[in-house]
């Protein structure tokens, strides 16, 4: 299969939905697609079955706070991380996977694929977006003595930053997150080399194909929210939690993350959504209605377009939607309880109790 402009657009729109409030913006995802297509007429898009057992696959990701006004990553940064990776590891990369689906993150690695002809593999680390690098590491954090390499780059002018880090996934992920802060809010990253067999076991195989299918529904029915809702209900068993105006929206960028909450009011009832880049919980009258990694999505009530946590604003008419986690493709990081402890600390909400 090839990623062309048409199905690339579908993938970005579907990624925006599967971002669950995070995963970057539609604008940046479409920009990445166009940048990639400046270097090729299509992007090679293959399944794991087309690789040899010993082939090495690496993860391409973007790390940072989506709302940052100073964020900057371009083609030269992707060239930089690729050259530094091969020079310092002596590894020949045979396939690229994205760390997650999202409006931008679905396209992670597409520019690199376009300039190197290394194929994009339809087996992301996770089929939905998630806040931490450890969650997007396919369970590698549970492998004793696994040492990774993470190379990051981003920023312009005096904020231009490069980082090469080796060590545990947890420690190097913290360094990459700090590099994103120093770079103005965002870095591109190559990390976590593994053999094909590991990705087969722990990756979210088929998640890019699912993004394309979802995105085609949204793109072709843009402006008709009810048609989109009906189609997504049939495809994903999605459920509308509420539909109303956004109240008391609060967002702060802390340590490279967007953190906050907002309320949606429907017929006098308030529904609170907590986010940590991605939507983590929905509650009403102290009743838990949805919890990460179930997919929580906000859609514009008129257009049916997904809206990210960075874009939510007071007064918007929003549809709050839940998709059961068994209807999306999840990677190994979504089944590691210890990776959710930090989410509970940041949000102040119980998550493990509702997720496992």
C-alpha positions in Angstrom: 0.0 0.0 0.0 1.1 3.5 -0.6 0.4 6.7 1.3 -0.7 9.2 -1.3 -2.1 12.7 -0.8 -5.7 11.3 -0.6 -5.4 8.5 1.9 -2.7 10.5 3.7 -5.3 13.2 4.4 -7.7 10.5 5.6 -5.0 9.2 7.9 -4.5 12.6 9.4 -8.2 13.2 10.0 -8.5 9.7 11.5 -5.4 10.3 13.6 -6.9 13.5 14.9 -9.9 11.5 16.2 -7.7 8.7 17.7 -5.6 11.4 19.4 -8.3 11.6 22.1 -7.5 15.2 22.7 -3.8 14.9 22.2 -1.5 13.8 19.4 -1.0 17.2 17.8 -3.0 19.3 15.5 -4.7 18.7 12.1 -2.8 21.6 10.6 0.6 20.3 11.6 -0.3 16.8 10.4 -1.4 18.0 7.0 1.8 20.1 6.8 3.9 17.0 7.5 2.1 15.1 4.7 2.8 17.9 2.3 6.4 18.2 3.4 6.9 14.5 2.8 5.3 14.6 -0.6 7.7 17.3 -1.7 10.4 14.6 -1.7 8.4 11.7 -3.2 5.1 11.0 -5.0 4.1 8.5 -2.3 5.3 7.1 1.0 6.0 3.3 1.2 3.5 1.9 3.7 3.9 -1.8 4.5 2.8 -4.5 7.0 5.1 -6.4 9.3 4.8 -9.5 7.1 6.9 -7.7 4.5 9.9 -7.5 6.7 12.5 -10.2 7.7 12.5 -11.5 11.3 15.8 -9.8 12.2 15.0 -6.5 10.6 15.3 -3.5 13.0 12.4 -1.1 13.5 12.7 2.2 15.2 10.0 4.5 16.6 9.6 8.1 15.3 7.8 10.5 17.6 7.2 14.1 18.4 7.5 15.1 22.1 6.2 18.3 23.6 3.3 20.5 24.5 0.9 20.9 21.6 -0.2 24.4 22.6 3.3 25.9 22.6 3.6 29.0 20.4 7.4 28.6 20.0 7.5 25.0 18.8 9.4 24.3 15.6 10.5 21.1 13.9 11.4 20.9 10.2 13.0 18.5 7.6 16.5 19.3 8.8 15.7 18.1 12.3 14.5 14.8 10.9 17.7 14.4 8.8 19.7 15.3 11.9 18.1 12.6 14.2 18.4 10.0 11.4 22.1 10.7 10.7 22.9 10.8 14.5 21.1 7.5 15.0 22.9 5.5 12.4 26.3 7.1 13.1 26.1 6.4 16.9 24.4 3.0 16.8 25.7 1.4 13.6 22.1 0.1 13.2 20.6 -0.1 9.7 17.0 0.9 10.0 14.6 -1.3 8.0 11.3 0.1 9.1 9.8 3.2 10.9 6.7 3.1 13.2 5.0 6.1 14.8 4.6 6.2 18.5 0.9 6.8 18.4 -2.1 8.0 16.3 -2.9 11.7 16.5 -3.5 14.7 14.2 0.2 15.2 13.9 1.6 12.0 15.4 0.1 9.7 12.8 2.5 11.3 10.4 5.6 10.8 12.6 8.3 9.3 10.4 6.6 10.2 7.1 9.1 12.9 6.2 12.0 10.7 7.2 10.6 7.8 5.1 10.2 10.2 2.1 13.8 11.3 2.2 15.4 7.9 3.0 12.9 5.5 1.3 12.7 3.5 4.5 9.1 2.1 4.7 6.5 3.2 7.3 5.2 0.1 9.1 1.5 -0.2 10.0 2.2 -1.2 13.6 2.4 1.9 15.7 3.5 1.7 19.3 -0.1 2.6 20.2 -3.3 3.1 18.1 -4.4 6.1 20.2 -2.4 9.0 21.7 -0.9 8.9 25.2 0.9 11.4 27.3 4.3 9.8 28.2 7.2 8.3 26.2 7.1 5.2 28.4 3.4 4.5 27.4 4.6 4.6 23.8 7.4 2.1 24.3 5.4 -1.2 23.7 6.1 -2.6 27.1 9.9 -2.3 26.8 10.0 -0.7 30.3 9.2 -4.1 31.8 12.2 -5.8 30.2 15.0 -5.9 32.7 18.3 -4.3 31.5 16.8 -3.0 28.2 18.8 0.0 27.3 17.5 2.3 24.6 18.9 5.1 22.5 16.8 8.3 22.0 17.9 11.1 19.7 15.9 14.3 19.6 16.1 17.6 17.8 14.0 20.7 17.4 13.8 24.5 17.9 14.9 27.5 15.9 17.7 30.0 16.3 19.0 30.0 19.9 16.5 27.4 20.9 17.8 24.9 18.3 18.5 21.8 20.4 19.9 18.3 19.8 20.1 15.4 22.3 21.5 11.9 22.2 20.6 9.9 25.3 21.2 6.2 26.2 19.9 4.4 29.2 16.6 3.2 30.6 13.5 4.2 28.7 12.2 6.1 31.8 15.4 8.2 32.3 16.0 9.0 28.7 12.3 9.9 28.2 12.6 12.5 30.9 15.7 13.9 29.2 13.8 14.1 25.9 10.9 15.8 27.5 13.3 18.4 29.0 14.9 18.9 25.6 11.4 19.7 24.2 11.1 22.4 26.8 14.5 23.9 25.9 13.7 23.7 22.2 10.6 25.9 22.6 8.0 23.1 23.2 8.7 20.3 20.6 11.3 17.9 19.4 11.3 15.1 16.8 12.7 11.8 18.1 14.0 8.5 16.9 14.2 5.8 19.6 13.8 2.3 20.9 15.3 0.0 18.2 13.7 -3.5 18.3 13.4 -6.5 16.0 10.3 -7.1 13.9 9.2 -10.0 16.2 8.9 -7.7 19.2 6.7 -5.2 17.3 4.5 -8.2 16.1 3.9 -9.0 19.8 3.6 -5.6 21.3 2.7 -3.1 18.6 -0.7 -1.9 17.5 -0.8 -3.7 14.1 -3.4 -2.2 11.7 -3.7 1.1 13.6 -2.8 3.2 10.6 -5.3 1.4 8.5 -7.9 2.1 11.2 -7.0 5.8 11.1 -7.5 6.0 7.4 -10.9 4.3 7.6 -12.1 6.7 10.4 -10.6 9.7 8.7 -12.4 8.9 5.4 -15.8 9.0 7.3 -15.0 12.3 8.9 -13.5 14.0 5.8 -16.3 12.9 3.5 -19.1 14.0 5.9 -17.5 17.1 7.3 -20.2 19.6 8.2 -22.7 16.8 9.1 -22.0 15.9 12.7 -25.0 13.6 13.0 -23.9 11.5 10.0 -20.4 11.3 11.4 -21.7 10.2 14.8 -24.0 7.5 13.3 -21.1 6.1 11.1 -18.7 6.1 14.0 -21.2 4.4 16.3 -21.5 1.6 13.7 -17.8 1.3 13.2 -16.5 1.8 16.8 -19.5 1.4 19.1 -18.9 5.0 20.2 -21.3 6.6 22.7 -22.2 10.3 23.1 -21.6 11.3 26.7 -23.0 14.8 26.4 -23.6 17.6 24.0 -23.4 21.3 25.1 -21.3 24.4 25.7 -17.8 24.5 27.2 -17.6 26.2 30.6 -14.6 27.1 32.8 -11.9 25.9 30.5 -8.4 25.9 32.1 -5.1 24.9 30.4 -1.5 25.3 31.6 1.7 24.1 30.0 3.8 22.4 32.6 7.1 20.4 32.1 6.3 20.0 28.4 2.7 18.9 28.9 -0.7 20.6 28.4 -2.6 20.0 31.7 -6.1 21.2 32.6 -9.8 20.6 32.7 -13.1 22.0 31.3 -16.8 21.5 31.9 -19.5 20.9 29.3 -23.0 21.9 30.4 -26.0 20.0 29.1 -29.5 20.8 30.4 -28.0 22.3 33.6 -25.8 19.3 34.3 -22.0 19.7 34.3 -19.6 17.1 32.8 -16.0 17.6 33.8 -13.1 16.4 31.6 -9.5 16.3 32.9 -6.7 16.2 30.4 -2.9 15.6 30.4 -2.3 16.3 26.7 -4.9 13.5 26.1 -8.4 13.4 27.8 -7.9 11.2 30.9 -11.3 11.2 32.7 -14.9 12.4 32.4 -17.1 12.7 35.5 -20.5 14.1 36.3 -22.0 14.4 39.8 -18.9 12.4 41.0 -19.8 9.5 38.7 -17.0 8.3 36.5 -18.2 8.1 32.9 -15.0 7.5 30.9 -11.4 6.8 31.7 -8.2 6.6 29.7 -7.2 4.4 27.7 -10.8 4.3 26.6 -10.9 6.9 23.9 -12.4 10.2 24.9 -13.1 12.6 22.0 -14.5 16.1 21.6 -16.2 16.9 18.3 -17.5 20.3 17.1 -21.3 20.1 17.3 -21.8 21.6 13.9 -19.0 20.2 11.7 -18.3 16.9 13.5 -14.6 17.7 13.4 -12.5 16.4 16.3 -11.2 19.2 18.6 -7.9 18.8 20.6 -7.5 19.7 24.3 -5.2 22.6 23.1 -8.0 24.0 21.0 -10.9 23.7 23.5 -12.3 27.1 24.5 -15.1 28.5 26.6 -18.4 28.9 24.8 -17.7 26.2 22.1 -20.6 23.8 21.3 -19.0 20.4 21.8 -20.0 16.7 21.6 -18.2 14.6 24.1 -17.7 11.0 22.9 -16.5 7.7 24.3 -15.0 4.8 22.3 -14.5 1.5 24.2 -10.8 0.6 24.3 -11.5 -2.9 22.8 -12.6 -1.1 19.6 -9.3 0.6 19.0 -5.8 -0.8 18.5 -3.7 -0.6 21.7 0.0 -1.3 22.1 1.8 -3.0 24.9 2.3 0.2 26.9 -1.4 0.4 27.6 -1.4 -2.8 29.6 1.4 -1.8 32.1 -0.3 -0.7 35.3 2.8 1.0 36.7 2.9 3.4 33.7 -0.5 4.9 34.9 0.8 5.9 38.4 2.2 9.2 37.0 -1.1 9.9 35.3 -2.9 9.6 38.7 -0.4 11.9 40.3 -0.7 14.6 37.6 -4.5 14.5 37.3 -5.4 13.8 40.9 -7.8 11.2 39.7 -8.0 7.4 40.1 -7.3 5.8 36.8 -5.8 2.3 37.4 -9.0 1.3 39.3 -11.1 2.0 36.2 -8.7 0.9 33.5 -7.6 -2.6 34.7 
